[in-house]
Each structure stands twice: as structure tokens, then as C-alpha cells.
Amino acid sequence: MVTLRAVECLARAEVVIADRLVAPEILARHVPATAEVITRPARRDGLDQEEINQLLVERARRGQVVVRLKGGDPFVFGRGGEEAEALVDAGIPFLVVPGVTAAVAAPAYAGIPLTHRGVAGAVAFATGHETDDKSTGAIAWAELSRSAATLVLYMSVSRLDAVMERLVAAGRSPTEPVAIVERGTTPRQRVIVGTIGDIAARARAADVQPPALTIVGEVVKLRDRIAWFERRKRILLLTTKDEAVTRDDVDVVRVAPLQIVPRFADVRAALGRLERARTVAFASAHAVDAFFGALASTDRDARALFGIQVAAVGSATAARLADFGVRADVVGQGGGADLAATLVASAADRQTTALVLGAHEGRTDLADALTAAGWTVDAVAAYDSVADDAALAAAWKAHRARAFDAVAFTSPRGAHAFFDVAGDDPPRALAGVKVGAIGETTRAALVAASLTVDAVPEHPDVAALITALAALTNLE
């Protein structure tokens, strides 16, 4: 959840200092490509609060437009007040943009109204990290329990046993309903329901992990009737591309099956041969990032491409080039072979030269087709793709907890990495799940794994693939 005012501020940002729990989709969609993004880990192994305060002051004194981006609301358990005080002390002007705090958003997505006529007329927010031996800010649990029918507890999962014991000692019944909302408002949201007496054991059994919110009160019972989020269809999108896919009819869970590791040394070596090429062709957005990263390391920029035809496989690759101020002269929407055919058809000289940047051990259809047409091709492995086993294991865990309605595969390598951590054969693990492939090469890899492919878009486009799978799932 993000407000329009926050989006307006982000559009003007030169520096964004973001907490780790800020949704990556917000950064991808609303932060200018020219802005510097500094991410602060949520755990205490990164910048501490004093360092954050100093960073805000330092960057503001440079004359930069700085956005401090927090999850939820900056003044609700977000230490926004402390940062505002630091800016006041330094004489730095600022404004505060209210946010949508988790205490409001997560229960709404879980189908739990915090107040309800005849059930609860008062609600209180508290932190589960608060302890009675603190010199200031300690929670008076007895008074809190008596005054508010609904309690919403932040940061409570790690100390759930102790918190529930305090509530019982304060007079709440052990049979009172409790819900825990894990990763609220995201497609990975889970809700665990129990009572004050057994919710801690239920949370351990379900392996609930932060970020999670705890709601205590009779309003939890209303979830049985109102819960709406879990009834929505879910599609698992396996892609390394940063593009966000948002729909009103389904929830798209994006997981990167592979980590991208640029091969800067190889790309820098290829830059020494750049002047020989009449065309530079990028097979993916990752190749673009590796090229411009290597270019920047040699104190050069997009002007190095002056007089050279620039080609891209797909609109996402062309869009990434545009982020670096380069407009692709030729875009192949049907994959590498389609781009090669377009380049060959438009070339005045059939024996021209091309620098082709793609993945190490990746698809070679672009380079192969150009070579077959008589071109001199310099194929450069611009990056490696390494399986992200932790992310894939989390995806399988989410699938087993609540099965996805469809899975969208965007590369053979990503599909193989996904299957390698399944712990089961693919047809059995994905029984009853619709399967989509970005193109024919990916379809062939899925068929080889004994899967039935239900959808392949006309052009290799992620949005088109999701649209096709959404239509299939909504027919059920």
C-alpha cells in the first residue's frame, strides 16, 4: 500500500533511503532510474539509527532531494519521530507523508475488521518487543486489556508465548480468538488462527516468520465470513526480470529463480573490440546492465555506442536500454531468431559484424542465426545465472501451504532450477496447476519434464503470459 502523495515525492527523489521491508515493487515502479537507492536492513546488522540520522542530514546538506522510505507509517513504530527530531536539530526542512500502517492494512487483507458494531468499539496498537523492565515506554498490559476490545501487536512473533501469558495475566481469556497475519497485503500472505492459549504453538507448527502482525479479539471470528484475499487466484511467476505485473483479478507472486552475476572482466575485454562492430545486440536486460556496468568502470558512457546500430531482444530489454539513455534501433519481439531475421533483412551489407551480449551458457539462437547469415559475430558471455535455492525453496513452501493456481515459466534454466529443489517429480508436485511458458524453447523444457503446458503467448512477453494464465484459472 502506498499513497499518491508518496508516489509524487518519490518521482522527485535524488536519494531514497529505504528500509528492507519496503516492497521492491515500489522501488521498481516509482523511484527514478537516476536516483541513488540506499537500502537499510531491517535487522541490526546494517546501518543503526544514528547512522541513518546522519545520512539524512548529510545528503540534505548536499542540496539533494532525499526521501526516507519506510514500510507502513513513519510515525507508527517506525522511528520517524526520532529522524524528524534529528532533522530539526540540524535545521533541515522536511515534510512527513503519512502511510498505511500494517495494523490497518494486514487485518483488512485478512478479512478482520478492527472495530465492528456490537463486537468491538475500541482498538489499541502495541509492540510485542516491549518489556516490563524498560525504564520508559513499558506497556501496562492490564490497563490495555481492559480498555481495548481489539489488540493489534507489532513485532510479536518471536516473543509470542510471553506476550500471550501477559494477556492472560492481565485478565484476557485463554479462549479468546487470535490471528497472525504473515506478510500481510502481499501475495505471500498467510493467516494463522487460534486462541490466546494455543496461538504460540500454532505459529511454531506453521513456521511463521517476520514480518507478521498479531490481532487479538472477538473480531477475529468475523474472518470466517469476510475473508476475501485467500479466495483470489494466485500465479507464481518465475522470472529474473524486475518488471512488476499487477492485476485486479489475480495475485502474481514473483520469484527470481536465478541470481544474476555480471561477468565484467569479459565485457570489459569486449569493449576493446567495440569499434569493430556495426551492430551491438543485447539478448536480455541483464546483458544491458552488465554492458553499462563495465562501461562505467572504464569511465565511459553511452556515447561509446555512437555510430553503432543497437538491437534488443524483446521490449523489456529495449526499456532497460532506454533507462541508460539509449534507444534501440531494432527490437525483436519474437526472440533471438526473430531479431536476427530482422537485422539480416535490413542490412545493406550481408557480411557485417555484430557484438552479441547474452548469458553464459544461455540461448545462442541470436548469434547462431546471424552467423548462418554470413555475419561475423563476437558472442560475449555478459553474465552468469546461478540458481537461488533459498528463494525457490520458499516458493515451494508457499505452494505446499496454499497451492498456486498457475505457474509461469520464463526460461528453461529457471524451470530446471525450480524442479531441482522440488523434492518431488514436477507432474506430481504441480498436479492441478496450470502451466505457462514464455516461448517455445521453455515449452520444450517443460514438456521434457513431463508437464502439460497450458499457455504460450504469441510473443515472448511476461504480461501476455500472465494474461493467458489468468484467463485459464478464472474459468475454473
Long-range contacts (C-beta under 8 A, 24 or more apart in sequence): 1-99, 1-100, 1-105, 1-185, 2-26, 2-30, 2-99, 2-100, 3-97, 3-98, 3-99, 3-100, 5-97, 6-30, 6-69, 6-97, 6-99, 9-67, 9-97, 10-67, 10-69, 12-65, 13-65, 13-66, 13-67, 14-64, 14-65, 14-66, 15-59, 15-64, 15-65, 15-66, 15-67, 16-66, 16-67, 16-69, 17-52, 17-55, 17-56, 17-59, 17-66, 17-67, 17-68, 17-69, 18-69, 18-70, 19-69, 19-70, 19-71, 20-46, 21-71, 21-211, 22-69, 22-70, 22-71, 23-71, 23-186, 24-242, 25-244, 25-246, 26-69, 27-69, 28-242, 28-243, 28-244, 29-244, 33-323, 42-211, 49-79, 49-82, 49-83, 52-83, 53-82, 53-83, 53-86, 54-86, 56-83, 56-86, 56-87, 56-92, 57-86, 57-87, 57-90, 57-92, 60-87, 60-90, 60-92, 60-94, 61-90, 61-92, 70-99, 71-99, 71-102, 71-211, 72-99, 72-100, 72-101, 72-102, 72-103, 72-105, 73-98, 73-99, 73-100, 73-101, 74-98, 74-99, 76-101, 76-103, 76-125, 77-125, 77-127, 77-154, 77-155, 101-125, 102-154, 102-184, 102-211, 102-213, 103-152, 103-154, 103-213, 105-184, 105-185, 106-181, 106-184, 106-185, 106-189, 106-213, 107-152, 107-179, 107-181, 107-184, 107-213, 107-215, 109-181, 109-184, 109-185, 109-189, 109-229, 110-179, 110-181, 110-184, 110-189, 110-191, 110-215, 110-223, 110-227, 110-229, 111-222, 111-223, 111-225, 111-226, 111-227, 111-228, 111-229, 112-179, 112-215, 112-219, 112-220, 112-222, 112-223, 112-226, 113-219, 113-222, 113-226, 114-150, 114-152, 114-215, 114-219, 115-150, 115-219, 116-219, 116-222, 119-149, 119-217, 119-218, 119-219, 119-222, 120-149, 120-150, 120-217, 120-218, 120-219, 121-149, 122-147, 122-148, 122-149, 122-150, 123-148, 123-149, 123-150, 123-151, 123-152, 124-148, 124-150, 124-151, 124-152, 125-152, 125-153, 125-154, 126-151, 126-152, 126-153, 126-154, 127-153, 127-154, 127-155, 127-156, 128-153, 128-154, 128-155, 128-156, 128-157, 128-158, 128-159, 128-160, 128-163, 128-214, 129-154, 129-155, 129-156, 129-159, 141-166, 141-167, 141-169, 141-170, 142-169, 142-170, 142-171, 144-170, 145-170, 145-171, 145-172, 146-170, 146-171, 149-217, 149-218, 149-219, 150-215, 150-216, 150-217, 150-219, 151-214, 151-215, 151-216, 151-217, 152-213, 152-214, 152-215, 152-216, 153-213, 153-214, 153-215, 153-216, 154-213, 155-210, 156-212, 156-213, 156-214, 157-203, 157-208, 157-209, 157-210, 157-212, 157-214, 158-210, 160-199, 160-200, 160-203, 160-214, 161-200, 163-214, 164-196, 164-197, 164-199, 164-200, 167-196, 167-216, 168-196, 168-197, 172-196, 172-216, 176-216, 176-217, 176-218, 177-216, 177-217, 177-218, 177-220, 177-221, 178-214, 178-215, 178-216, 178-220, 179-214, 179-215, 179-220, 179-223, 180-208, 180-212, 180-213, 180-214, 180-215, 181-212, 181-213, 181-215, 182-208, 182-209, 182-211, 182-212, 183-211, 183-212, 184-211, 184-212, 184-213, 187-234, 187-251, 187-252, 187-253, 188-253, 188-398, 189-229, 189-230, 190-401, 190-402, 191-223, 191-227, 191-230, 193-220, 193-223, 206-401, 230-402, 233-405, 233-406, 233-470, 233-473, 233-474, 234-402, 234-404, 234-405, 234-406, 235-404, 235-405, 235-406, 235-407, 235-408, 235-466, 235-469, 235-470, 235-473, 236-395, 236-398, 236-399, 236-404, 236-406, 236-407, 236-408, 237-408, 237-410, 237-462, 237-466, 238-395, 238-407, 238-408, 238-409, 238-410, 238-411, 238-414, 238-415, 238-418, 239-408, 239-410, 239-411, 239-414, 239-462, 240-286, 240-385, 240-410, 240-411, 240-414, 241-285, 241-316, 241-410, 241-462, 242-285, 243-316, 243-462, 245-462, 245-463, 245-466, 247-466, 247-470, 249-470, 249-474, 250-405, 250-466, 250-470, 250-473, 250-474, 252-466, 253-395, 253-398, 253-404, 255-391, 255-392, 255-394, 255-395, 256-388, 256-391, 257-387, 257-388, 257-391, 257-392, 257-413, 257-414, 257-415, 257-417, 257-418, 258-385, 258-386, 258-387, 258-388, 258-411, 258-413, 258-414, 258-417, 259-385, 259-386, 259-387, 259-388, 260-286, 260-289, 260-383, 260-384, 260-385, 261-383, 261-384, 261-385, 261-386, 262-286, 262-289, 262-290, 262-293, 262-294, 262-382, 262-383, 263-290, 263-360, 263-381, 263-382, 263-383, 263-384, 264-290, 264-293, 264-294, 264-297, 266-380, 266-381, 266-382, 267-291, 267-293, 267-294, 267-357, 267-380, 267-382, 268-294, 268-297, 268-298, 270-355, 270-357, 270-378, 270-380, 271-295, 271-298, 271-300, 271-304, 273-355, 273-378, 274-304, 274-308, 274-355, 276-353, 276-378, 277-308, 277-353, 277-354, 277-355, 277-378, 278-308, 278-309, 278-349, 278-352, 278-353, 278-354, 279-308, 279-309, 279-310, 279-311, 279-343, 279-352, 279-353, 279-354, 279-355, 280-305, 280-308, 280-309, 280-310, 280-311, 280-354, 280-355, 280-357, 281-310, 281-311, 281-312, 281-313, 281-339, 281-343, 281-354, 281-355, 281-356, 281-357, 281-366, 281-370, 282-310, 282-311, 282-312, 282-313, 282-317, 282-321, 282-357, 282-358, 283-313, 283-317, 283-336, 283-356, 283-357, 283-358, 283-359, 283-362, 283-363, 283-366, 284-313, 284-314, 284-316, 284-317, 284-358, 284-359, 285-316, 285-317, 285-319, 285-320, 286-359, 286-382, 286-383, 287-317, 287-357, 287-358, 287-359, 287-382, 287-383, 288-312, 288-317, 288-320, 288-321, 288-324, 288-357, 289-320, 289-383, 290-357, 290-382, 290-383, 291-357, 291-382, 292-324, 302-326, 309-343, 311-339, 311-343, 312-339, 313-339, 313-366, 314-460, 314-461, 315-461, 316-462, 333-459, 333-460, 333-461, 334-459, 334-460, 335-365, 335-439, 335-441, 335-460, 336-363, 336-364, 336-365, 336-366, 336-367, 336-369, 337-365, 337-366, 337-369, 339-366, 340-365, 340-366, 340-369, 340-370, 340-373, 341-369, 343-370, 344-369, 344-370, 344-373, 344-375, 347-375, 350-374, 350-375, 351-375, 351-376, 352-376, 353-377, 353-378, 354-378, 355-380, 356-380, 357-382, 358-382, 359-383, 359-384, 359-385, 359-413, 360-384, 360-385, 362-413, 363-441, 365-441, 385-413, 387-417, 387-420, 387-421, 388-417, 389-417, 389-420, 389-421, 392-417, 392-418, 392-420, 392-421, 393-421, 396-421, 396-422, 396-423, 396-429, 399-429, 403-432, 403-433, 404-433, 405-433, 405-434, 405-473, 405-476, 406-433, 406-434, 406-435, 406-436, 406-454, 406-469, 406-470, 406-472, 406-473, 407-433, 407-434, 407-435, 407-436, 408-436, 408-438, 408-462, 408-465, 408-466, 408-469, 409-435, 409-436, 409-437, 409-438, 409-442, 409-445, 409-446, 410-438, 410-442, 410-462, 410-465, 411-438, 411-442, 412-441, 412-442, 412-444, 412-445, 415-442, 415-445, 415-446, 415-449, 416-445, 419-449, 425-450, 426-450, 426-451, 427-451, 434-469, 434-472, 434-473, 436-465, 436-466, 436-468, 436-469, 437-465, 438-462, 438-465
